[in-house]
Amino acid sequence: MPDRRLHLKFDEYLIDHGVVYERDYNIVHDRMDRDLQIYGHWNHRYEDYYHNINGIRDWIRSWSHLGYQETLTHYVRVALGHLVLDEMWSEYEYENEYELIKSAYRSYAQRGFGRCFFRE
């Protein structure tokens, strides 16, 4: 799995492309990686409930009373970006980090994740 630094670089890429606004998204990555030690690097994305769309939806829904819809929408988009980056990193080889990020963004956009919205 990519390290936190690479996830934060992907967040910057999403910010640069207008998908999310600039803010600290560490809380999202903390939740996505919380059980990494339990499941290990290779099983984490398959075993951790919060490493799939339904888990993300439930986690963000539990925060609905604490945030604005726009903020929660951006959390959803960043969490989906986390999933895509993990998937691309584990399934393909890239010459460098920038190629990985570009490829992950292409996959992210093709899936329509940049247009996802949080709604209760």
N, C-alpha and C positions, 0 to 999 in steps of 0.2 A: 504494500500500500504506500502511496506517496506520503511523504512527511507533511507536517503542518505548513511548513514554508511553501510547499508547492500548492497546497490548497489555498493559501492566502494569495499566491500569485494568480491563481485561477479566479479568485474573487476580484482581484484588480482588473483582470481581463473582462469580467462581467461588468464591472463599473465603467471601464473605458468604452464598452459597447452599449452603454445605457440600459442594461438589463436590471441592475440594482443601483441604488444610490450609495454614496460612500459613507461607510460606518464600520464599526468593529463587529465582525461576524464570528468572533472566537466562540461565542456561546453556542452557535450552531455546530461548529466543528467539535466542540467539547462533547455535545450530545451524540454526534455521529460516531465519535471515537471512544465513547465512555467504556464500552465493554471489549475493547480491543485486546486487553490483557487476558481476558477470560477465553475468548474464542481464537486468538492468534491472528496473525496477518492474513493468512489465506482463507480461513473459514469465516472471518469476521463479517464480510459483506453478505455471506449466505445465512449465517446463524443469528445475527443481531436483528431483532425485530425493528429497530429504528433505522436500519439500513435498507429500507424499502419504502415505496410510496405510501402504503397504508400506515406504517410506523411513523413516517414524517407527518402525515396528516393528523394522526392522533396526538403526537407531541405538540405540534403547533396549535391544534384545537385546545389543548390544555392551557395554553397561554392566551387564549382569545380575550380573556377579561383583563389582561395586563397591557395589551398593546393596541396600536392602531392597525387598521386593516392593511395599510400600505407597508408598515414595518413587518407585519406577519407575512405578507406576500413576498417581501424580499427575503425573509428567513426561509420560506418554502423554496424560492428560486435558488438560494445559496445551497440549501440541503440537497436539492436535485443536482446541482453542479458538483457537489461532493460525491454523490453516487456515480455520476458519469465519469468524473476524473478517476475514481477508484477502478471503475470497470475498464476504461481505456488503458490505464497503467498495467492492470493485471493481464489483459488479453493480448496486447500488442507491444511491439518494441519500437522505440523511437530513437532517432539520432541524438536528440537533445530535448530538454524540458520545453522549449518553445514549440517544437513540433507536437509534443504531447498536448500542450495546452490548446494549440490551434485545432488539432484533431478532436479533442474533447469538446471544444466550443461548437465545432461543426455538428457533432452528434447531438449535443445539447439543443442547438437551434432546430435541427431536423425533427427532433422529438416534440418541439413546441414548448419546451420547458420555460423559455424566456417569456412566454405569454400566459403562464399559469398564474392564477390569482388565489389568494386565500379567501374563503367565504365560509361562514358557519353553516 
